[in-house]
Amino acid sequence: MYRITPQLSEKIKHFATFPQTGVSLRQMVMFGQNPTQGTLFKASQFLSEELPIRLAHRVKELENLPYNLSDMPSIIRVKNWYAQSFQDIVEFPSKEMTPVLKDITRTMNKQTDMQTLPENSPNLAMPNGGSQNGRRAVSLSHRYHSAMDGAEWPVEMHSYNEKFTRMIEAVKRRHDPVVTTVAQGILEFKQQKNLHIVDTDVQAFLDRFYMSRIGIRMLIGQHIALNKGPSRKDYVGIICTRTNLADMAQEAIDNAKFICEDYYGLFRGPEVHLHCKKDLEFMYVPSHLSHMLFELLKNSLRAVVEQYGTECDEYPPIKLIVAQGKEDIAIKISDEGGGIPRSGVPLVWTYMYTTAPSQHLDPTFDKSDFKAPMAGFGYGLPISRLYARYFGGDLKLISMEGYGTDVYLHLNRISNSDEPLP
């Protein structure tokens, strides 16, 4: 069992006093195009500063949750994972930072706009040997999206990049079961307190916590993908610069229909009519879009099947309509699944609330995201809304009780919104 030492606790507390630095989707793409070893090294320096700050914020929050939620065994387990990852990054072997790389780091910093950080700057994670007092460092966001080109990089840099990438890959794997484990902690809390729905303070914590997790995994996943070598066509890391909406929507339709038909034992489930220009493309993270569309379609399919029964010969079709504006791409999914009572609409954004029979939480199932086989966890809509908001979009729902529900997924097509850091 991993334990947080008093010395590590003090270091975490120190890092948690510093603000997090948001990065936009466009910055990530600008930085990651044709990356050199120098670019990747520069990104590792950004991550070695930024990730410990983000992890420290989450550890402190997990330690100070209301209603003794911090004492739940599953919450303690997650807190220890975050503390261990924090320690792995800040203690990444300093011997890997050779004198040559230290000189390169100082040179890179001089070539970029400088700004003074507080004298108690948390840059303990920076393996460049600089002192903290009066030390100057580049703006983190500027450092991240300013690429380094046109230089011969020493072999030590390639070795450092590889080892740093392997280290954060291990961090990412450690955190795979975080969503299900936190959910288990909430269940433990509800059972102990004999609650049906957790209150707004806990809901706000879960929104902040899961949004932070999306950001951490985005930064790590992007860095790993860039270090793996040449990306697929039109990809910069895990970002696709020409994400095709019609293709993504059709793939989500096929996946959701397959799950629905399998779950209910249907020969043919409700049809989904797609209305989208075949050539509509924009810059986005396909895995995020796939997750949102799949969850929303799954909800509509379930509503229709349960409204009309499994013996229905012909279900009313679900409509998926995509519209392109100057600022947003909007996706509307409309069903005739009976709708939701007006008093129940706020509850659909509540974690652990579901009208389906609850299902057992298995931390080993689909660990990287949180896709239930069909329903029963109460995480689909709130998590999807966080994915939408992560890059400046949103998710809204309008329901007509007795008829059906429309959900509106807004995606920011300008791609210049910084992460909404909690």
C-alpha positions, 0 to 999 in steps of 0.5 A, spaced: 500 500 500 502 506 497 503 511 503 504 519 503 510 521 507 510 527 511 515 530 506 511 528 500 505 531 503 509 538 504 511 538 497 504 537 494 501 542 499 507 547 496 505 545 488 498 546 490 498 553 491 500 555 484 495 556 478 494 551 473 496 553 466 491 552 460 492 550 453 488 551 447 486 546 442 490 550 436 496 551 441 497 543 441 496 543 434 501 549 432 506 546 437 505 538 435 506 539 427 512 536 424 515 535 432 523 535 432 527 532 438 527 539 441 520 540 440 519 534 444 524 536 449 521 542 450 514 539 451 517 535 456 519 541 460 512 544 460 509 537 462 514 536 468 512 543 471 504 543 469 502 536 471 505 536 478 501 542 479 495 539 476 496 533 480 497 537 487 491 540 486 487 534 486 490 531 492 489 537 496 481 537 494 481 529 495 484 530 502 478 536 504 472 533 501 465 535 505 461 530 509 467 525 511 467 523 503 475 523 504 475 517 508 472 512 503 476 507 502 476 508 494 477 515 495 483 514 499 486 509 493 485 515 488 488 520 492 494 515 493 494 514 485 495 522 484 500 523 490 504 517 487 504 520 480 506 527 483 512 523 486 514 520 479 514 526 475 517 531 480 523 525 482 524 523 475 531 521 475 535 528 475 541 524 472 537 524 465 538 531 465 546 531 463 550 538 462 548 538 455 541 538 456 541 543 462 545 548 457 540 547 452 534 548 457 537 555 459 538 557 451 531 555 449 529 559 455 533 565 453 530 565 446 523 565 448 519 571 451 521 571 459 517 573 465 518 573 472 515 567 477 514 568 484 521 567 488 517 561 491 516 558 484 514 551 484 519 549 479 522 543 483 520 539 477 524 542 472 531 538 472 535 544 470 539 545 476 536 553 477 535 556 483 528 558 485 530 565 488 529 570 483 529 565 477 526 567 471 522 562 466 518 562 460 511 563 460 508 556 460 503 556 455 508 560 450 513 555 452 508 549 450 506 552 443 513 555 441 516 549 437 523 548 436 526 547 429 532 547 425 537 545 430 541 538 431 539 535 437 544 531 441 543 523 442 542 525 450 535 529 448 532 523 444 534 518 450 531 523 455 525 524 451 524 516 451 524 515 458 520 521 460 515 518 455 515 511 458 514 514 465 508 518 463 505 512 460 506 509 466 502 515 470 496 514 465 496 507 466 495 508 473 490 512 472 485 508 468 480 506 473 480 513 476 473 514 474 470 507 476 474 508 483 471 515 484 464 512 483 465 506 487 467 511 493 461 515 492 457 509 492 460 507 499 459 514 501 451 514 499 451 507 502 454 509 509 449 515 509 443 512 506 442 517 501 439 516 494 442 523 491 448 526 493 448 534 494 451 540 490 457 540 493 459 533 491 456 534 484 461 540 484 467 536 486 465 531 481 465 536 475 472 539 477 475 532 478 473 529 472 474 535 468 481 536 471 482 528 469 480 530 462 485 535 461 491 531 464 489 525 460 489 530 454 496 533 455 499 526 456 496 522 451 498 528 446 505 528 448 505 520 448 502 520 441 507 525 438 513 521 441 511 515 438 513 518 431 509 520 424 502 520 426 496 518 421 494 523 415 491 529 418 493 528 425 497 532 430 498 527 436 491 525 438 488 531 434 485 530 427 485 537 423 480 534 419 475 530 423 469 528 418 463 529 422 459 525 417 464 519 418 464 520 426 456 520 427 455 514 422 460 510 426 457 512 433 450 510 430 453 503 428 456 502 435 450 504 439 445 500 435 449 494 436 450 495 443 442 496 443 440 490 439 445 486 443 442 489 450 435 488 448 435 482 444 432 485 438 433 483 431 432 491 429 433 496 433 430 504 432 433 507 426 437 513 426 437 518 420 443 522 419 443 529 416 450 532 415 454 534 409 459 529 407 464 534 407 463 537 413 470 537 417 473 541 423 479 540 428 477 536 434 479 530 438 476 524 435 476 520 441 472 525 445 467 526 439 466 519 439 465 518 446 459 524 446 455 521 440 455 514 443 453 516 449 447 521 447 445 516 441 445 510 447 440 514 451 436 516 445 435 508 443 434 506 450 428 511 451 425 509 444 425 502 446 423 502 453 417 507 451 415 502 445 417 495 448 421 490 445 416 487 441 415 493 437 415 492 429 417 499 427 420 504 432 419 512 430 426 514 428 431 518 431 434 524 428 441 526 428 442 533 425 449 537 424 449 544 423 455 549 421 455 556 424 461 561 424 463 559 431 460 552 433 458 546 430 451 544 433 449 537 433 442 535 435 439 528 437 432 528 437 428 522 439 420 520 441 422 516 447 417 519 451 421 525 454 423 526 461 418 530 467 420 537 467 422 536 475 427 530 473 431 534 467 436 537 472 437 530 475 440 527 468 446 532 470 447 528 477 452 523 477 450 516 479 443 518 478 439 513 473 432 511 471 435 504 469 437 498 474 443 500 477 449 495 475 455 493 478 461 497 478 467 493 475 474 498 475 477 493 470 472 494 465 473 500 459 478 503 464 480 509 460 473 512 459 466 510 462 462 507 457 457 503 460 454 497 456 447 500 455 445 504 462 445 503 469 451 508 472 448 515 471 455 518 468 453 518 461 450 525 460 455 529 466 461 526 463 459 528 456 458 535 458 465 535 461 468 533 454 464 538 450 466 544 455 473 542 455 474 545 448 469 551 449 463 547 447 457 545 451 451 540 452 444 542 453 437 538 453 430 540 452 425 535 453 417 534 452 414 529 457 409 525 453 413 525 447 421 525 447 427 529 448 432 533 444 439 534 446 444 539 443 451 538 442 455 545 441 462 544 439 467 550 438 470 550 431 474 556 432 479 551 437 482 557 441 479 556 447 483 554 453 482 548 457 477 550 463 481 548 469 478 547 475 
